[in-house]
Amino acid sequence: MIAVETSRDKSMPVIVRRTLLALLLGFGALAMRAAPEYPAMGADIFDRQTPGEVLIRRAVARAEQENKRIVVLFGANWCPWCRRLHRIFTEAPEVLARLRTDFVLVYVDANFRHDRKRNATVLERYGDPVEKYGLPVLVVLERDGTQLATQETNGLTAATDKETVMGITDFLTHWTPVPTRQK
């Protein structure tokens, strides 16, 4: 083993100190990124770091490749209805099946509480649906990224999760691409 001495500390080689510093900085960056925006709400469901344009561009590329449509969920990490909708999207078998078969789902952070400009250009491109309808709001895109519909979500909510799942499933069925739509 080759040790490199420094004038400051002869007991620890420079390479070791630099490696330790890099590891500490790396873990610190991971901890900062992993820390939820609203800790009391749990883990973040909306990516605060990646611009909405990038997320949608990736979704369009995937949708074109897989011959699917895109559902954009505009929401925020502090929003209870956004979290309920996320839970339904990820846990309700009927909704999961429809999403996996016919759609690419993309979450775009539209938090207006602490960063009033978060993804503002994306929101403007789709007619500023958060301004019109509040959070969360759904935008359906054709596989090429063309906007097909905007759906406020109050009309999808119901007294029970079962009824809400039915409403969301009906919405997704309506916007399922024609070649795969079940008759």
C-alpha positions in Angstrom: 0.0 0.0 0.0 1.3 3.4 -0.9 0.6 6.2 1.6 0.7 9.8 0.6 1.7 12.1 3.4 0.4 15.6 3.8 1.7 18.5 5.8 -1.5 18.7 7.8 -2.0 15.2 9.0 0.5 12.5 8.5 -1.7 9.8 10.0 -4.2 9.7 7.2 -3.3 9.6 3.5 -4.7 12.3 1.2 -6.5 9.7 -0.9 -8.3 8.2 2.1 -9.3 11.7 3.3 -10.6 12.6 -0.2 -12.5 9.3 -0.4 -14.1 9.8 3.0 -15.1 13.4 2.1 -16.6 12.2 -1.2 -18.6 9.5 0.6 -19.8 12.0 3.3 -20.9 14.5 0.6 -22.6 11.8 -1.4 -24.5 10.4 1.5 -25.4 14.0 2.6 -26.8 14.7 -0.9 -28.8 11.4 -0.9 -30.2 12.3 2.5 -31.2 15.7 1.4 -32.8 14.3 -1.8 -34.5 11.6 0.2 -36.0 13.9 2.8 -39.7 14.4 2.1 -40.9 17.9 1.2 -43.6 17.6 3.8 -42.4 15.0 6.4 -45.7 14.7 8.1 -47.3 13.5 4.8 -44.8 10.7 4.3 -42.5 10.0 1.3 -42.8 12.3 -1.7 -44.9 11.0 -4.6 -44.1 14.0 -6.9 -40.5 14.5 -8.1 -39.4 18.0 -7.0 -36.1 17.8 -8.8 -36.9 16.6 -12.4 -38.5 19.3 -14.6 -42.0 18.4 -15.8 -40.9 18.8 -19.4 -38.4 16.0 -18.9 -40.9 13.7 -17.3 -43.5 14.3 -20.0 -40.9 13.9 -22.8 -39.9 10.5 -21.3 -43.5 9.5 -21.1 -44.2 10.5 -24.7 -41.2 8.4 -25.8 -42.4 5.4 -23.9 -46.0 5.9 -25.0 -45.0 6.0 -28.7 -42.9 2.9 -28.2 -45.6 1.0 -26.4 -48.6 2.4 -28.3 -50.2 3.9 -25.3 -51.7 7.2 -24.2 -50.4 9.3 -21.4 -52.1 10.4 -18.2 -50.4 13.4 -16.5 -51.3 13.8 -12.9 -50.6 17.4 -11.7 -50.4 17.5 -8.0 -48.3 18.3 -4.9 -46.8 16.4 -2.1 -48.8 18.2 0.5 -52.2 17.4 -1.2 -54.2 14.7 0.6 -56.5 14.0 -2.4 -53.3 13.6 -4.6 -52.1 11.0 -2.1 -55.4 9.2 -2.2 -55.4 9.2 -6.0 -51.8 7.9 -5.9 -52.9 5.1 -3.6 -55.7 4.1 -5.9 -53.4 4.3 -9.0 -50.9 2.0 -7.3 -53.1 -0.4 -5.3 -56.6 -0.8 -7.0 -56.4 -3.8 -9.2 -58.9 -2.5 -11.8 -57.1 0.8 -12.1 -53.6 -0.8 -12.2 -54.7 -3.2 -14.9 -56.0 -0.3 -17.1 -53.0 1.9 -16.5 -50.5 -0.9 -17.3 -52.3 -2.0 -20.4 -53.2 1.3 -22.0 -51.4 4.3 -20.4 -48.2 5.8 -19.3 -48.8 7.6 -16.0 -46.6 10.5 -15.2 -46.7 12.6 -12.0 -45.8 16.3 -12.4 -45.2 18.4 -9.3 -47.4 21.5 -9.4 -46.8 22.7 -5.9 -47.6 26.4 -5.6 -47.1 26.8 -1.9 -43.3 27.2 -1.6 -42.3 27.6 -5.2 -44.9 29.5 -7.1 -43.1 28.8 -10.4 -42.7 25.0 -10.1 -43.4 23.6 -13.6 -45.2 26.7 -14.6 -44.3 26.4 -18.3 -45.7 22.8 -18.4 -48.9 24.0 -16.7 -49.2 26.9 -19.2 -48.7 24.5 -22.2 -51.8 22.5 -21.0 -54.0 25.5 -20.3 -53.0 26.0 -16.7 -55.4 23.3 -15.4 -54.3 23.8 -11.8 -55.4 27.4 -11.9 -58.8 26.3 -13.3 -59.5 23.2 -11.3 -57.1 23.0 -8.4 -55.2 20.0 -7.3 -55.0 17.3 -8.4 -55.9 17.5 -12.1 -55.5 14.9 -14.8 -54.5 15.7 -18.4 -54.8 12.9 -21.1 -52.3 13.0 -23.9 -52.2 11.1 -27.2 -49.0 9.0 -27.6 -47.4 11.8 -29.6 -48.0 14.3 -26.7 -51.1 16.0 -28.2 -53.5 17.0 -25.4 -56.8 15.2 -25.6 -58.6 16.1 -22.4 -58.3 17.8 -19.0 -60.2 16.3 -16.1 -60.8 18.0 -12.8 -60.8 15.3 -10.1 -63.6 16.4 -7.8 -66.0 14.6 -10.2 -64.1 11.4 -9.7 -64.1 11.4 -5.9 -66.9 9.6 -4.0 -67.7 8.7 -0.5 -65.9 5.4 -0.6 -62.7 4.2 -2.2 -64.7 1.5 -4.1 -66.9 4.2 -5.8 -63.9 6.4 -6.5 -62.1 3.4 -8.1 -65.2 2.9 -10.3 -65.1 6.5 -11.4 -61.4 6.4 -12.2 -61.8 3.2 -14.0 -64.7 4.6 -16.1 -62.5 7.7 -16.9 -59.6 5.6 -18.0 -61.8 3.3 -20.0 -63.3 6.3 -21.8 -59.8 7.5 -22.8 -58.3 4.0 -23.6 -56.8 4.0 -27.1 -59.5 2.8 -29.6 -57.6 -0.3 -30.9 -57.4 -1.8 -27.4 -60.7 -0.5 -26.0 -62.8 -3.4 -24.8 -66.3 -3.4 -26.3 
